[in-house]
Amino acid sequence: MNECGKGVRLENKSLPIIGISMGDPAGIGPEICAKALALDEIYGICRPIVVGDAGVMEDAVRFSGLKLATAARQKVAEAQFALGAVDVLDLANLPLSQLRHKQVTAAQGRASFEYVAKVIELAMAGEIAATVTGPINKAAINAGGFHYAGHTEIYAELTGTRDYSMMLAEGRFRVAHVSTHVSLKTACERVTKERVLTVIRLADEALRRMGIDSPRIAVAGLNPHCGEGGLFGEEDDREIAPAVAAARADGIRAEGPLPADTVFSKMRGGMYDLVVVMYHDQGHIPTKLMGFQYDDATGTWGQMAGVNVTLGLPIIRVSVDHGTAFGKAGEGRATPQSMIEAIKLAARLAAGRKKG
């Protein structure tokens, strides 16, 4: 433990243990972890432990000007969960001498992948109740020898999950994706009745775990005006409509396909709890418009809210809904808002799974 403070132990063994992978060391992940875990409200809902490098975390505490201690742990069982002292499951795989803020390096990419793999391992073994992930850099993890499109694909492979989906949430504004990190051409090919129905079911289950007893799910169309009766494409009538009908036959309150140019406004107005979207940008653009606020006059982001949840996994995974922000990494000016929201949702989902 460093000399920044002794920490006040507030452990409540009924609270879920949340494992937080710190993200790419070169980005803002360690900083937002430290800032989130400086808040007493976090220790009132969970027992958090960071998975990463204790030296990197201590450095983040230093340049952020936080009055926090850092405590290197070799096992989750050693954690004290004390307010004012961040527990770090220390993998010791990136010496501080190799830390290069704002840069893509193979060493940092490899380290960030290993943090994620470890937090998944802990959750699969039942040592932690949920996982939260800091932002990684896709180029860096690939340079480190791990060829994945992102967190979602890593989790799917390491947990042996076939059917999964990405859900983005900013407050009550939620979207679940039929496809994500593929070309637009491939995304259109993946709009099948089977896949759309799978995502509807995954979304319904997730919303129920979040405490919504009878979720209202909208399903966006793929083509303009949902194809206009085949004039602009046949996928909406041939694939999406039958999936919605099958979901309704299962008792799910699904509607669609609905025109994507109006369905998000309806959800924002309270008509729906979630929209199933057909491809990456169809869901990401409206969600980030809701949660992100950029000020060109100051060149800063005033808000970076929202979280990312992987549906269909045997374990809980929630993430920040932004990237590594290399441009301001190592400067102590990153906002932890999305990380705070991710930890809170992970704790909520863990509590819901325990009850279920």
N, C-alpha and C positions, 0 to 999 in steps of 0.2 A: 504494500500500500504506500502511495506517495505521501507527501507531507501537507497536502492541501486541506485535509480535514479528516476527522476520525469517523464520521458517519453515525447516524442514529438508527439503530436497528428497529424496524417496524414490521418484522416478519409476521405474517398471518398465514399459517399453513393451509388454510382453506382457499387461499388465492392461487390461481393458476401460475405455473412457472412459464414464462415466455422467453424463448431463445431468440436473440436478435443478431443476425449476421450483419457485420458492420459495413459491408459493401466494398467497393474498390477503395483501397487506402489512398489513392491519388485524388479521389473526389471528395464530396462533402459528407459521405456516409458516416465516418467516425465522428465528425463534428455534430451532425444532427442527432446521432445516438447520445452523445454526451449532453447536449442541451435538453433533450427529452427526459433523460434520466436525472436531471437536476431538479425535476418538478416533483413535489410531494404527492400530487394527484395521481401520478403513475403508480407509486407504491401503495396507493389506496385501492387499486384494482387488480394488481398482479405482482408477481415476484420476477423481475426482469434480470436476465444475464446476457451480456454481449458475447458473441462468438467471434473471435478475431485475434488480434495481436495487442497485448497489453501496452507495449511501447507506443504503438500507433495511437491507441486511445488516450494514453497519457499526454502525448504530444497535442492531440486535438483539444484536450482540456486546457492545456497551457495556452495555445494561441487563441482560444475562445474566451479566455479570461474568467473561467468558471472556478468557483470554490468547491472543487470536488476532489475526492481521493479516487484512486484506481487500485483495484485489488486483483492481482493475477491468480486465477484458480486453475487447477489441473482437472477437476471434476465438478460437475454441477452440484453434487452433494456438499462441496466445500463452500458454496456461496453463502454469504451472510444476509443478502438482500437488505442492505442498510441504506437509508436515505442519506445522501451526502458521500457515498462511496460506491462507485460503479464496479460491479463484479464483471470480470472479463475471463471467459474460458480461453486461456491463452494458448493458441496453437503455435505461437512463436515461429511462424513461417515467413515473416518478412522483417529482417533486421531494420532498425530505424535508419541505418546508413543507406539502405536501398530505397527509402521512401522518396518519391519524386512527384510532388503535387502537380496537378494539371497535365501530366504526361501519361501516355499509353505505354506501358512496359509489360513484357512477358511475365516478369516476376510478380508484379502487382496483379495482373490478370489471373495468374495461377493461384495466388493467395486468396483472391476474392472468390474464386470457384471453390477452394478448399473450405472457406468459411461456410458457404452454402451447403456443401456436401456434409459437413459436420453437423450443422443444425438440423438437416433432414435426418441424419442418422440418430440424433438424440430424440427427435420426435417419434420416429419409427420404433425406437426402443422404449418409449414411454417415459423417458427421463424429463421431458418437458411437455407442456400441454398444447403449445402452439408455437408457430414460427413467424417471425417478422423479418423481412429482408430489406437491407439498405441497397442503394443503387449500384449496379455493376456496369462496366463498360464492355460491350459485346466484342469490340475489336481487341481489347486487352485479354479477355478470357480465351479468345481464339488464338491469339499470339502465344498464350500460355499453354496451348495444346488441347484445349477443351472446345470442341466444335458444336456449339449450341446457339440457337437464335436468341435465347434469353432465359430468364429465370423459369418461366412456365415450362419450357421444354426440359430443363434440368430436373425440375421437380417430378415431371411426368415419368421420365426415364428412371430416376433413382428410387421412385416409389412403385414402379411397375404399373402405372396408371394408363389406361387406354383412352377412356372417355373423360375429357376435362375441358374447361373453358375459362377464359379470363373474364372477370367481372371488375369493372371500374365503378367506384362510388364516390360521390361528393355530396355528403349529407343524404338526402332522400332521392338524389338523382343517381340512378344506377343503370348500367348497361352490361350485358353479357354477350360475348362474341362467338359467332359461328366459326370464324377464322381470324387469325391475327397476322403473324409475321410471314406472309407469303405475298407473291405478286397479285395484282388486281385480277389478272386472268385466272390464276389458280384459285383465288378467293371465290370467283363466280362458279368455278367448277365444283367447289366444295359445298355449295348450297344445294343440299339434298334433303329429302324428307327425313331420312334417318338422322342426319346430323342436326338439323334444326330441332327435331323433336327431342334429341338428347340434351341439347342446350336448354330448351324450355324446362325439361325435367330437373336438370341440375340447378337452374335458377330458382325454381319453385322450392326445392329442398333447402337451398341456401337461405332464402328469404324466411322460411319457416324457422330455421335455426336462429335467425336474427330476431325472432319474436313476432313476426308478421303471420297471423293465424291463417289468413286467406288471401295470399298475394294476388295482385292484379298484374298480369304480364302482357305487355304489348309486344308484338312481333313486327319489326320493320320490314318493308318490302325491299327487294334488291334493285329493281328497275324504277325509273321515274314513273310516278303515278301507279306503282305496283304493276307495271306492264301494260296498263290500259287495255285489259282484255286480250293481251297477246300482241298488241300493236308495237310495244317497245320491248318485248321479251316475254318468254313463256315460263320462266322459273318461278315467278310468284304464284301462278295458277297451278303449275305442275308439281312443285316441290314444297313451297312454303304453306300454302293453304291446306293441303292434306296433313301436314305436320301439326298445324294449329288444331285442326279437327280431331286428330288423334289425341292431342293433349287434353282437349275439352272432354273427350270421351273418358279420359282417366280422372276427370274431376278437377283439372287445373283450370283456373280462370284466365285463359289465354285469349287474346284477340289478334286478328291479323289475317293476311299481311296488311299493314297500314303504311301510308305514304311517309317516307322518312323526312320529308320537309316540314311535317307538322307534328309528328308523333312525340318529339322531344319537348315541344312546348306544352303538349297535353300532360306529359309526365311532370314537368315542372309545375304545372297548375294543380297537380294532385290526383289526376285521373288514373295513373298507373304507378306501381311500385318499382318497375324495371322495364327496360326495353331490350329485347333480344335483337342484336344487330348482326348484319351479315358479314361485315369485314372490318378491318382495323380502323381506318379513318372514319367510317360511319359512326363508330362509337367514341373514339378518342377525341375527335374535334369538338363535339358538343360538351363532353364532360370536362375537358380542359378549358373550354371557354367559360364554363361555370366556375371552375376552381382556381384558375391561374389569372393573375392580374399583373400586367407589365406596364411600367411607366417609362416611356421613351425620354421624358425630360430629365430623369435621373439615371436612366439606364439600369434600373433595378426591378426586380420582381417583388411587388408588395405582398403577394399571396401566392403560395403554391400548395393548394389544398387538394384533397382527394386521396383515395387509396386504391390498391389493386389487390384483388382476391382471386386465388386459383380455385375454381370449383371442381368437384369430383375427386379430389385427392383423399387418401385415407388419413391424412394429417391436415392441420390448419396452416394455411400460408397466406399472410397478408403482407403487402409491400407498400412502400411509398409510390406515389404516382408521378415520379419525375426521375430524371437521370442524374448523372454524377456531377453535373454543373462544374466542369473543370475550370471554367472561367473565374470562379470565385473560391475555389478549393484552397484550403490552408490559410484563409484570410480572416476567419472568425465571423463572417457576415451572412452565413447561410441560415435560412429560416427552418425550424424543425417542425412546422405545423403538420406536414403530411406524415412525418414519423410519429408524432403524438397521436394523430388520428388512427394510424395503422396499429399502434400498440393497444389503443382503446378498443378497436374493433376485434382484434385478436383475442383480447381478454373476454369480450362479450361472446364471441363465437365459442371459446373454450368453455365458458359457463353454460352455454346452450347445449353443447355436445355432452357435457357431464350430466345435465338434466335428462337429455334424451337417452 
